[in-house]
Amino acid sequence: MPTLAQVTKTVWNLRQGLTGSLTQTIVEHTHLGERTRKQVPCPQCARLLKARSSVQRTVETLVGPVELERPYFYCRACRRGVYPLDEALDLVAGRKQLDVQKVAAKLVTEVPYDEAHTLLSDLTGVSMGSERMHTCTNHVAAGLTVVDVAPSREEIEQRIAAVAAGSRRRPVLVLGIDGAYVPMRPDSARGRRPGQGRHRAKRPRWQGEWHDAKGFRFYLMDGERIVHLLSWHQVQNERELGEALKQVKEAGLIPEDQVRLCVVADGAPWIWKHVKALFAHAQQHLQSTRRNTLPVKLIDGSLLMCHKHLACALGEQMEVGKTSSGPDRVLHHAPEAFDGVQVVATMCR
């Protein structure tokens, strides 16, 4: 006799076919008029078009594949084809439909693309490559701003309160800013290309391009861990990054009276231009190291974190030490790190 686990596993493996067939039957009955339509006006010139041969299409949804057979209409004057059933069902281009794309976009905001690809297949039975996930995420996120995707002020205050619990001092909130050149495919490499459909694959003629990516991240220091608040990394120039920082400031997402704000970045002038524009009272401290341990005292003897987790922001390992003269803390660079690297820390009261 099969066990419950064996039964559920069998049903789980069959669920896509079962629920997909059920969905297909519902669509066929509820959209019978669109499936049997003989005429339709052209959406551009209003000329009456006659139905041509039915065309089959299979779309993938979270409940399984759905096979559609619908009439096709074509206007010779406008050189435009129409599928009324596709419009009635609000289908999107491609095989993967909106429900799959939304789940994929939500996954990649939480975990890396490769892990999201595995989780989507294991949890839903729908397979989507990491590159396709990247394309879908960019499509879903088109037009969004940092304020649209950031947590609310209430959520941020709750995380700050959790870190501050049991301490008499306000927690340190770190703003890390950086930029880098990233390789990308040109726009000409997107869309359908030889090798897709019935074409034989050929070596692509396009070459990769390097684009400027800049971003920032707000996070709290909590002992041996960091608590993420919000981040914004895009292929963008420094002006666009400055606008995003300004949006965060004007939206009041960061309760500056509840934290000690510290900005960590390299010495690039464009970074500190935007920092000074947002925090006019900020003071800049610059330190260069030459393979030796150099302490950098901060404003008011306050804490600039830093332990090994700061490697996320600076790309090297750092560790924090205490001075022997009381509660003041200083920043130390590991002796083997930062040969000729500039480290800049700005503390905003």
N, C-alpha and C positions, 0 to 999 in steps of 0.2 A: 504494500500500500504506500502511495506517495506521501511524503510529509507535507506539512503546510508550506514550508520553505520551498519545496520543489514545485508545488502547485502555483504559488505566487510567482516564482521565477518563470514558469511556463506562460502564465497569463501576461506577465510583464513583457516577455519577448514577443507576444502576439498583439499587445495593446495597440501598437501603431496601425497595424492592418485593420483591426476591428473598429477602432474609433475613427480612422480615416474613412472607411467604407460607410459608417453611419453618417459622418459629416457629408459625404458625397450624396447620399440618398436624400438628406434634408435639403441640400442645395438644389437638387434636381426637382424636388416637389415645390419648393417655395419660389423658385425662379423659372418656372415652366414657361412663362410668357417670353422671357428673354432667350430661352433656349430654342424656342420654336418661331421666333420673330422672322418675318419675311421681308419687311421693309423698315427703313429707318432714315430720318432726315440727316443730311450731312451737317455736322456741328459747325462747319465753317461757312458753307454757302447755302445751306438749307435745301439743297437738291435731294429728291427722294432716291434713296439707294436700294437696290435689290440684293437680297442675301445670296452669297456665294456658297461654295461647299463648306461644310462644317470643319472646324480645325480643332484638333485635340491638344490639350495642355495639361500637364501635371504640375501641381504646386505642392510645396511642403509646408506643413503647419505643425504646431506643437502636438496636435492630436493625430498626426499622421499624414501621409500623402493623399491628395484629393485629385481625382481625374475629372477634367472638365471637357465637354464637347460643346462648342458654341459656334453659331454662324458668324461669318466674316463679311463685312461690308467695305467696299472700296469706292472712293470718289476719284474718277479720272481727272476731273477738272482741278481739284485741289491736291491730287496725288497724296491722299491721306486715307489710311485704313482705320476701321472702327470695329471694336468688339463690345457691343452693349452689355453682355454678361460680365465682362471684366470690370466695366465701369460700375455696374450695379453691385458687384461684390467688393469693390474698392481694392482690387488686386494691384500689387506693385510689380515693377519690372523684375525679372529674375525668378528663380524657382523658390527661394526662401521668402516667405511672406512676413508681414509686419510683426506678428506675434513672436516669431522666431528671432527676428532682428532685434526686437526690444529686449528679449531675454539675454541675447548675446551681448548687447550693449551694456546691460546691467552687470553682467558677469565680468567684463573686461575692466569695469571701473573698480572692481574689488580685488581681482587677481590678475597676474600676467596673462598675456594672450595664449601662450601654450597651455597653461593650466586651465584657462577658461574653455579652450577647445576640448580638453578632456572632460571637464565637468559637464559641459553642455551635452556631450554624447552620452555620458553615464547617467545623467539625471533625466534627460528627456528622450533619448533615443534618436535625436536629430544630430547629424554630423555637419560641422561647419569648420572649414580651415581657418587658421589664425590670420592669414592675409585677408580672407573674406570678412572675418570679424572686424579687422581694422577698418576696412572700407565701409562696412555697415555702421560702425561707431562714428566715423567721421560724418557720414550722411545724417545720422540721428542728431549729432551734436552741432550741425551746421547752424550758425546764427546764435548759438547760446553764448552768454557772457559768464564771467566768473561769479557774478551774483546769482545767476540762474542755477548754478551747480553747487554753490557753497551751502553748508549747513546754516541754519538760522542762528541769530544771535543767542536765542534761548538755549539751543543745543550746545553752542560754544561755551556759554556761561556754566552750563552743567558740567562740562568736562573740566573747566578751570576750577570749579568748586570742588570737584572730586580730587584733583591734584593738590589743592590748597588745604584740604582737610588735615587738621592736626599740626599745621605749621603757622607760626606767627608772622611769617613774611609772605609777601605775594609771590606766586610762582613765576618762574622765568619763561617768557614767551619768546621763542626764537623765530625770526624771519630770515630764511635763507634765500638768497638771490644768486642766480648764475646763468650763464649762457654758453652755448657750444654749437659747433657746426655738425649737422647730422646728414647722413646720406639718404636721398629720396629718389624715387622714380619720377621722371617728368610726366606731365599731363598726357603727352603723346603715348605713353605706355599703358594708359588706363583704357578701359572698355574692351570690346571684343577685338581680338588680334588673330593673326594666322596661328593655327594650332588649336583654336577653339572651333567647335562645330565640326564641319567636314573638311577643314583645311589641315594639311600636314604641318606639324610644328617646325618652325625654323628658328635659328638663332636670332634673338632680337637685335635690331640695329640701334636702338636707343642706348644712351649712356646715362649712368646715374648722375644726379646733381647734388651739390652740397648746399643746404639751406641753414639759415641762422635760426636756432631754437633758443628761446629764453623762457625763464619761468621763476616762480617763487613758491615758497612753502612756509606756512605757519605751523609751529608745533611747540608743545610744552615739554620741559625737562622734568622728569619725575624719577629721581634716583637713577637707577640703571636702565631706564627705558625712556622712550619718547612717546608722547601722546599727540597723534596727528589731529590737526584742526581743519585745515583746508590747503589746497595746492592748485596751481594753475601753470601748466607747461604747454607751450604752443610753439609752432613755427611762426615766429613773429619778430618784429624789430623792437628796439628799445622804447620807441614811442608808444607802441601798442602795449608793451608790458607796463609802462608808466600809467597808461589809461586804466589798465586792469587794477593796479594797486590803488589808484585814485577811487575807483568804484568801490573797492573794499572799504576804504577809509570813509567815503561819503555815506555808504550804507550802514555804517556803525556796527559792522559785524564783530569787530575786535574791541572788547571793553578795556580800554587802555588803563582805566583807573583800578582795575583788578589784577594787573600783571606788571611785571618789569620787562619791558620790551627790549630785545637785543637783536641787532641786525648783523648777520655774519655773511661775508662775501669776500671776493678778492678786491684788488685795488682799482678795478675798472672805473673810470670817471662817470660813465653813463649810469652805473648802479647808484653811486652816491649822489648824483644829481637828483634822482627821483626820491631817494631817502630824505634828503634835505628839504625837498619840496613838500613832502608829507609831514615830516617831523622837524620843524625848523629849529627846535632847541637841542637836537641831537649833536653829540660830539663824536668825532672820529679819532680812533686810536690805531695807528699803523705800526706793525712790527715785522721786520724781516729776520729770518733765522738762517744760520749757517752751520747746520749739523751740530748744534749745541742746545742745551736746555735753557731757554730764555723766558722768564716770567713776564707777563704783561698785565699790570694792574689796571683795573677798570675804574670807571667813574664812581666816586663815592665809596670805593672799596666794595662795590656790589658784585654779585655773582654773574659771571658770563658762564655758564655751564662749563665745562666741557669734559666729556669722557669719550669713550670709544664710539658712541653713537653719533658724534658730530662728524664722523667720517662721511655720513650721508651728505652733509653740506659742503665739506671741504675736500673730500676725496682722499684724505690721508688719516692716519690714526693719531688721536690726541688723547691726553689724559689730564685730569684735574688734580691739583695738589693744594694743600692748605699752608698758609704762612704760619710762622710760629708766634705772630703778634696778635692773636685774637681771631675774631670771626671773619676777617678779610680773607677772600679767596682769590687765587691768581690762576691764570691760564698757563699751562706748560705745554710745550711742543715735545713730542717724543724725539729723542736724540737722533734716531735714524730717519726722521721725516723732515720734509720741507726744506730741502736744499735750495736756497734762493727764492723760496715762495713767499709772497706777501700775504699776510693774514690781517684782515681789518675787522675790528669789532666796534660797533656803535651801540651805546646804551642810551635809551630814551627813558627819562624818569616818568 
